[in-house]
Amino acid sequence: MSHLAERTKKILRIISWTVTAGVFVMIFLFSCQNGTESATVSNSVTDLVAEQGLKAADETAYQELDTMIRKAAHMAEFALLAASAACAFRFTDVRHPVHHALIFAILTAALDEFHQLFVAGRAALLSDVVVDTVGACVGLFCFCLVRHLVLTHKRNGENWTETGPELARPLCAY
């Protein structure tokens, strides 16, 4: 591997581990919120969505919407965590980076729920670990899809930097 390629790989490794650590910290900062703070944040998002067509008098629909928004947020956090971890493991030359990223995400989800046992007004739910794992799987599917598209373009000799998204360009070198 050329000096430039090795340097690029090192930079990408640092960036991907930094993003992974940042997402990990973000998840635990959200987990540190007590029940009231957490409800305030999710209710503000639910209120914005509800203003678009949900009648305020329908409390059941509002609660269902709030639950869906919370679960979607969990899934998005863990999709980002798993995809960034897969990139980090990939640039660290770990065999089977997707498997490692999935295990990392599941362990993080379990640790996150365990941590919530000690936060006032919060509870540890196995269902949240399942939702987080589904989110991680979605993120890993996206990672695999982008990687497949990049490698397919590279194998076909197409100039990915002209035909594909700029964010995927660094993946083409490996």
The 8 nearest C-alpha neighbors of each residue, nearest first, counted from 0:
[[1, 4, 5, 2, 3, 6, 173, 8],
 [2, 0, 4, 3, 5, 6, 7, 8],
 [1, 3, 5, 4, 6, 0, 7, 8],
 [4, 2, 6, 1, 5, 7, 0, 8],
 [3, 5, 7, 1, 6, 2, 8, 0],
 [6, 4, 8, 2, 3, 7, 1, 9],
 [5, 7, 9, 3, 8, 4, 2, 10],
 [8, 6, 4, 10, 9, 5, 3, 11],
 [7, 9, 11, 5, 6, 10, 12, 4],
 [8, 10, 12, 6, 7, 11, 5, 13],
 [11, 9, 7, 13, 12, 8, 14, 6],
 [12, 10, 14, 8, 13, 9, 15, 7],
 [13, 11, 9, 90, 15, 10, 14, 87],
 [14, 12, 10, 16, 11, 15, 17, 9],
 [13, 15, 11, 17, 12, 16, 18, 10],
 [14, 16, 87, 18, 12, 17, 13, 11],
 [17, 15, 19, 87, 13, 18, 14, 20],
 [18, 16, 14, 20, 15, 19, 13, 21],
 [19, 17, 21, 15, 20, 16, 14, 22],
 [20, 18, 16, 22, 83, 21, 17, 84],
 [21, 19, 23, 17, 18, 22, 16, 24],
 [22, 20, 18, 24, 23, 19, 17, 25],
 [21, 23, 25, 19, 24, 20, 80, 18],
 [22, 24, 20, 26, 21, 25, 19, 27],
 [25, 23, 21, 27, 26, 22, 28, 20],
 [24, 26, 22, 28, 23, 27, 21, 29],
 [27, 25, 23, 29, 24, 28, 22, 30],
 [26, 28, 30, 24, 29, 25, 31, 23],
 [29, 27, 25, 31, 30, 26, 24, 32],
 [30, 28, 26, 27, 31, 32, 25, 37],
 [31, 29, 27, 28, 32, 26, 115, 111],
 [32, 30, 28, 29, 27, 33, 118, 115],
 [33, 31, 30, 36, 37, 29, 34, 28],
 [32, 34, 119, 36, 35, 120, 118, 37],
 [35, 33, 120, 37, 121, 36, 38, 119],
 [34, 36, 38, 37, 33, 39, 120, 32],
 [37, 35, 39, 33, 38, 32, 34, 40],
 [36, 38, 34, 40, 39, 35, 32, 33],
 [39, 37, 35, 41, 40, 36, 42, 34],
 [40, 38, 36, 42, 37, 41, 43, 35],
 [39, 41, 37, 43, 38, 42, 36, 44],
 [40, 42, 38, 44, 43, 39, 45, 37],
 [43, 41, 45, 39, 44, 40, 38, 46],
 [42, 44, 46, 40, 41, 45, 39, 47],
 [45, 43, 47, 41, 42, 46, 48, 40],
 [44, 46, 42, 48, 47, 43, 65, 49],
 [47, 45, 49, 43, 44, 48, 42, 50],
 [48, 46, 44, 50, 45, 49, 43, 51],
 [47, 49, 45, 50, 46, 51, 44, 52],
 [50, 48, 53, 46, 51, 47, 52, 45],
 [51, 49, 47, 48, 52, 46, 53, 54],
 [52, 50, 49, 48, 53, 47, 46, 54],
 [53, 51, 50, 49, 54, 48, 55, 47],
 [54, 52, 49, 50, 55, 51, 61, 57],
 [53, 55, 56, 57, 52, 49, 50, 61],
 [54, 56, 57, 53, 58, 61, 49, 50],
 [57, 55, 54, 58, 53, 61, 59, 60],
 [56, 58, 55, 60, 59, 54, 61, 53],
 [59, 57, 61, 60, 56, 62, 55, 54],
 [60, 58, 62, 61, 57, 63, 64, 56],
 [59, 61, 63, 62, 58, 57, 64, 53],
 [60, 62, 58, 64, 59, 63, 65, 57],
 [63, 61, 65, 59, 64, 60, 58, 66],
 [64, 62, 60, 66, 65, 61, 67, 59],
 [63, 65, 67, 61, 62, 66, 60, 68],
 [64, 66, 62, 68, 63, 67, 45, 61],
 [65, 67, 63, 69, 64, 68, 70, 62],
 [68, 66, 64, 70, 65, 69, 71, 63],
 [67, 69, 71, 65, 66, 70, 72, 64],
 [70, 68, 72, 66, 67, 71, 65, 73],
 [69, 71, 73, 67, 72, 68, 66, 74],
 [72, 70, 74, 68, 73, 69, 67, 75],
 [71, 73, 75, 69, 70, 74, 68, 76],
 [74, 72, 70, 76, 71, 75, 131, 77],
 [73, 75, 134, 71, 131, 77, 72, 76],
 [74, 76, 78, 72, 77, 73, 71, 134],
 [77, 75, 73, 79, 74, 78, 72, 80],
 [76, 78, 80, 135, 74, 79, 134, 75],
 [79, 77, 138, 135, 134, 75, 81, 80],
 [78, 80, 82, 77, 76, 81, 83, 138],
 [81, 79, 77, 83, 78, 82, 22, 19],
 [80, 82, 84, 135, 78, 100, 83, 79],
 [83, 81, 138, 85, 79, 139, 84, 80],
 [82, 84, 86, 19, 80, 85, 81, 15],
 [85, 83, 87, 81, 100, 86, 82, 19],
 [86, 84, 100, 82, 88, 96, 97, 87],
 [87, 85, 89, 83, 84, 88, 15, 90],
 [86, 88, 15, 84, 16, 90, 89, 85],
 [87, 89, 91, 96, 85, 93, 86, 90],
 [90, 88, 86, 92, 96, 87, 91, 85],
 [89, 91, 12, 87, 92, 88, 86, 8],
 [90, 92, 88, 89, 93, 87, 12, 9],
 [93, 91, 89, 90, 94, 88, 96, 87],
 [94, 92, 88, 91, 96, 89, 95, 90],
 [93, 95, 96, 92, 89, 88, 99, 98],
 [94, 96, 98, 97, 93, 99, 89, 88],
 [97, 95, 88, 99, 85, 89, 98, 94],
 [98, 96, 100, 85, 99, 95, 101, 139],
 [99, 97, 101, 100, 96, 95, 102, 85],
 [98, 100, 96, 102, 97, 101, 103, 95],
 [99, 101, 103, 97, 85, 84, 81, 98],
 [102, 100, 104, 98, 103, 99, 97, 105],
 [101, 103, 105, 99, 104, 100, 106, 98],
 [102, 104, 100, 106, 101, 105, 99, 107],
 [103, 105, 107, 101, 102, 106, 81, 100],
 [106, 104, 108, 102, 107, 103, 132, 101],
 [107, 105, 109, 103, 108, 104, 110, 102],
 [106, 108, 104, 110, 105, 109, 111, 103],
 [109, 107, 111, 105, 128, 106, 110, 104],
 [110, 108, 106, 112, 111, 107, 128, 113],
 [109, 111, 113, 107, 112, 108, 114, 106],
 [112, 110, 108, 114, 109, 113, 107, 115],
 [111, 113, 123, 115, 109, 114, 110, 108],
 [114, 112, 110, 115, 116, 111, 123, 109],
 [113, 115, 111, 112, 116, 117, 110, 118],
 [116, 114, 118, 112, 117, 113, 121, 122],
 [117, 115, 122, 114, 113, 123, 118, 121],
 [116, 118, 115, 114, 119, 113, 121, 122],
 [119, 117, 115, 121, 116, 33, 120, 31],
 [120, 118, 33, 121, 34, 117, 116, 115],
 [119, 121, 34, 33, 118, 122, 35, 115],
 [122, 120, 34, 119, 118, 115, 33, 116],
 [123, 121, 116, 115, 124, 120, 112, 118],
 [122, 124, 112, 116, 115, 113, 125, 121],
 [125, 123, 126, 127, 122, 112, 128, 113],
 [124, 126, 128, 127, 129, 123, 112, 109],
 [125, 127, 129, 124, 128, 130, 131, 123],
 [128, 126, 130, 129, 124, 125, 131, 112],
 [127, 129, 131, 125, 108, 126, 130, 109],
 [128, 130, 126, 132, 127, 131, 133, 125],
 [131, 129, 127, 133, 132, 128, 74, 126],
 [130, 132, 134, 128, 74, 129, 133, 77],
 [133, 131, 135, 129, 134, 130, 105, 128],
 [134, 132, 136, 130, 135, 131, 129, 137],
 [133, 135, 74, 78, 131, 137, 132, 77],
 [134, 136, 78, 77, 132, 138, 81, 133],
 [137, 135, 139, 133, 134, 138, 140, 132],
 [138, 136, 140, 134, 135, 139, 78, 133],
 [139, 137, 78, 135, 82, 141, 136, 140],
 [138, 140, 142, 136, 82, 141, 137, 143],
 [139, 141, 137, 143, 142, 138, 136, 144],
 [140, 142, 144, 138, 139, 143, 145, 137],
 [143, 141, 139, 145, 140, 144, 82, 146],
 [144, 142, 146, 140, 141, 145, 147, 139],
 [143, 145, 141, 147, 146, 142, 140, 148],
 [146, 144, 148, 142, 147, 143, 141, 149],
 [145, 147, 143, 149, 144, 148, 150, 142],
 [148, 146, 144, 150, 145, 149, 143, 151],
 [149, 147, 151, 145, 146, 150, 144, 152],
 [148, 150, 146, 152, 147, 151, 171, 145],
 [149, 151, 153, 147, 152, 148, 154, 146],
 [152, 150, 148, 154, 153, 149, 147, 155],
 [153, 151, 155, 157, 149, 150, 154, 159],
 [152, 154, 150, 156, 151, 155, 157, 149],
 [155, 153, 151, 156, 152, 150, 157, 149],
 [156, 154, 152, 153, 157, 151, 150, 158],
 [157, 155, 153, 154, 152, 158, 159, 151],
 [158, 156, 152, 155, 159, 153, 154, 162],
 [157, 159, 160, 161, 156, 162, 152, 153],
 [160, 158, 162, 163, 161, 157, 152, 168],
 [159, 161, 158, 163, 168, 162, 165, 164],
 [160, 162, 159, 158, 163, 164, 165, 157],
 [163, 161, 159, 160, 158, 164, 157, 165],
 [164, 162, 159, 160, 161, 165, 167, 168],
 [163, 165, 166, 167, 168, 162, 160, 159],
 [164, 166, 168, 167, 163, 160, 169, 161],
 [165, 167, 164, 168, 169, 163, 170, 160],
 [166, 168, 165, 170, 169, 164, 171, 149],
 [167, 169, 165, 170, 171, 166, 160, 159],
 [170, 168, 171, 167, 172, 166, 173, 11],
 [171, 169, 168, 172, 167, 173, 149, 146],
 [172, 170, 169, 173, 168, 149, 153, 150],
 [171, 173, 170, 169, 4, 168, 8, 7],
 [172, 171, 170, 169, 8, 4, 150, 90]]
